[in-house]
Amino acid sequence: ERINSADSGLLGGYSLRYPMPPLDSMCSRTKSLDVFFDELRREEPTQYVAVVGCGCSLATEPVAEISHYYNMPTVEGDDTRVFILNMYSFHARTILCQASQNGFTSPRYTWITLGWYAKGWWKWDTEGNETAPCSDEEMISVLERGVALLQYPVVNESLNTASNISSEQFLQDYEARAVRDGYAPTVTAPLAYDAVWVLATALEGVAQRVASRDDAGCEGASGELVPLGNFTYDNEKLWCLLHSELQETDFLGVSGHVHFDEQGSRLENSV
């Protein structure tokens, strides 16, 4: 909404839209690819200039790997044993349940998990189809004195960002919207919000370069300097311009300073 407002100064004459109902990858490699190809094969398909993937790398990475074919840019110490679980919450829950049943509990055993899991992730869904091999008490016996690691953005919460909103105000607005729409807030929301702004600012840069007939650095790429609305998957020149603009990303977002290295990975300023 903020990007599409006239005050943003971005993409005049265009608007960014989110499909309704949302395209849900279900954090599944197969499902995400199915959704991606379904969108491309629709009876009246949309020409996608770029795609913002979901927060689940398992589902996003395979789409990113093939999207370029369509010219779319996408411890141990003393007597204490420490285990690090770098995995999705369902698998972590299963392992911790087995750990409880085998006596791998505190204080001798400490478990480190990822901090972005959903609230109450360690509880078994007894109301759904999930069986509950461990009680809440058994799970707590493993997680007691455990550590959850979370990437924490280094950003002044009261400082206005490129989207003309502070990190603090964004979180307030986001949590209110999530509650209103019946969604559980997620800690990765600031990253997703900034990802959309990355795309919007890059597309704005492309639109300006097309208007000024500036294809510097992309002179050898095939295709014409046409408006974004006329983009086609065989237009290498617009893809080249978009890739160049993404590389130039440099702004203060609600998740911190947003800029990328030569490989397209975000340069972190978090602890």
N, C-alpha and C positions, 0 to 999 in steps of 0.2 A: 504493500500500500504506500509506503513512504517513497519507494523508488518511482512508482507510477504518478506520484503527486507532482504538480508543476514546480513546487518548491525545491525538488531534488536537483533540477537542472540536468537530469539524465534522460536520454532516449526520447527526446521530443518527437511526437508522432507515433511512438510505439508504446506498448505496455507489456509487462511481464505477467504471465498468468500461470496459475498452478492448476493442474487438471483436477476436475471433480467428477467422480470420487477420486481421492488420491491414488496414485500408482504405488501400490504396496509391494516391496520386494520380499517382505516377510523374512528378511535377513537370509535369503536363500539364493545361492548361485544360480540354480536352475530357474527359479521363479523370476529373478531379475532379468535374465536373458530372455525369458518368454515374454515378459512385459515390454522389453526393449524392441524385440522383433515384431510383436503385435502392433506397436505404435507405428513402426515403419511400413507394415503391410496393410494398414487400414484402407478401407475402400476410398476414403478421401484423406490420404496421409498428410500430416503436417511436416513441413521442411524444418527440421530442428537445426539451429545454428550451433547450439551447445546444450549440454545437459548437466545439471547439478545432481550428483549422485546422493544416495542416502548415507547415513552415518555408520552403516555396517559395511566394513571393508570386504567381508566375505562376499557380499552381493554386488558391491560397487566395482571392485577390481576387474572382474571379467568383462563388464560393460565398457570400462575404460580401455581395456586391452583391444577391443574390436571397434570402438567408436571412431578411431582414426581412419578406418576404411570408408567412413562416411564424412570425413573431414570435419569431425566434431572434437574440439579440444576437451575432455573429462578428467644363600649365605649360611654359612654355618659358623657357630662360635661357641666356645665352652661346651656345655652339655645340652645346649638348646639347638633344636633342629628348625631351620627356617625354610618354608616351601613357598615358591612364587607361582601363582596360577595366572598365566597369561593366556586367557581363553574366554569364550563367551559364557554368560552366566549359567546356562543350563548345564554345561559340562562342569563348571566350577561347583555347582550345587551337588552334582552327582559324586564328584571326587570327595568333597567335604563330608558328605553323608557316609561314604565308605571309610573315611578317616575317623569319623566319630565311632563307627562300629568296631574299628580296630584299635581304638584307644589313642589315636594320634591327636590328643587334645592339649590345651594349655595346662600348666605353664611350660612343659618341656617342648611342646611343638607349637610353633607360631606360623600362621598362614597369612600371606600377602596376596590380596586380590586387587582387581581393577576397580577404581572408584566411580566409574561411570555406569555401573549397573543400576537398573531401576530400583526404586524403593521397595524393600521387602523381597528382593530377588532370591534370597536364601530359603524362602518359604515354599513348600510344595503346594501346587494348585489342586487341592483336594476336591474343589467344586467342579473342576474340569475333568479331562480324561487322564490326568496325571495321578499315578499312585504315589503314596507317601511312605517310602521305606524308612524315613527318619522323622522323628517328631521335632517340633520347634526347639524344644529343650536340648535335644541331641545336636542340632545344628549350632545352637548358641554355644554349646560346650567346646566346639571347634573354633568358632569365630571369636570367642572371648580373648581379649588382648591381641587380636589380629590387627592388621594394617591394611588400609585401602589406599592405593596410589591413584592420584588424580592430577592431571595436568592443570595447573592453576595459572590463568593468564595474568601477566604483570601489567595491570592497567589501572589508572586512576579512575575509580568508579564514578566520580563526579565530573570528570572531564568530558566535554562534548566530543563525539567522534565524527567521522566523515559523513555519517547518516544523520547528523545533527541531533543526536540523542546520546545521553550518557549510558555507560554500562549499567549503572544502577537503575535508571529509568527503563531501560530495555527489559531487565529481569522482572521488574514490577509489571510492566505491560504484558510480557510473555506469560508469566505465571497466571495473571488474571484471565488472559485469553484461553490458556490451556484448561483452566478450571471451568470456564464458561462453556467450552466446546467438549468437555468430558474427556480430556486427555491428561495423562500423567506427565508433569513437567520433566524434562530431561536435561542433564548437565551439559550436553553437547549442543544445546540450542544456540548459544552465542557463535559457535563455529559455523553452524548452518546458516545463520543470519548473515554473517560476514561473507560466506561463500557466495550468496546471492548478490551481495554488493560488489564482490570481485567481478562476477560475470557482467553485472550492469555497467560498471565503470569501463570494463574492457570493450563491451559492445558500443558504448558511447564513443570511445576512442576510435573504433573502427568506423562508425558513422561519420565522425568528423574527418577522418582521413579519406573516406570515399568522397565526401562533399568537396574536399580540397584537391582531389585527384592525386593524393600522396600515397604511392606504393613503395616508398623507400625501403630497401631490404627485402622486398618481395617482387622485384621487377621480373625475375625469371619464372615466377609461378604462373601456371596457366589459369585462365579465367579472366573475367572483366571486373572492373571496379563498379559494382552495381550496389544499389541500396540493400540493406539487410533483408528487407521484405522480398527481395528477388534472389536470395541465396539458394543455391542448389548444391547437392553433395559432390558434384564434380568441379566446383569452383575452388581450386587450390589457392588462388590469390586471397580471397576473403579469409580462408582458414589461416593462411600465413600471417595476415594482418592481425587476426584475433589472437593467434599464438604470441605474436610480438607484443600486443597490448597487455596480455596476461603477464608476460615477463616483466613489464614495467609497473605492475601493481605495487603501490606503496602508499598506504593510508593507515590511520588509526581506526581500528574497528572495536566493537564491543568485547571482542576476545583478545584485544591487544594489537600490537603492530603487525600489519598484514603485508608481507612481501615474500618473495620466493627465490630459491636458488636456481642455477642454470638447468637443473633437472626437473624443476617445477614443484619441488617440495617446499613447504612453508618453512621459513627460517623462524625458529622458535624463540620466544622471549617469555618463557614460562618456567615454573618450578614445580 
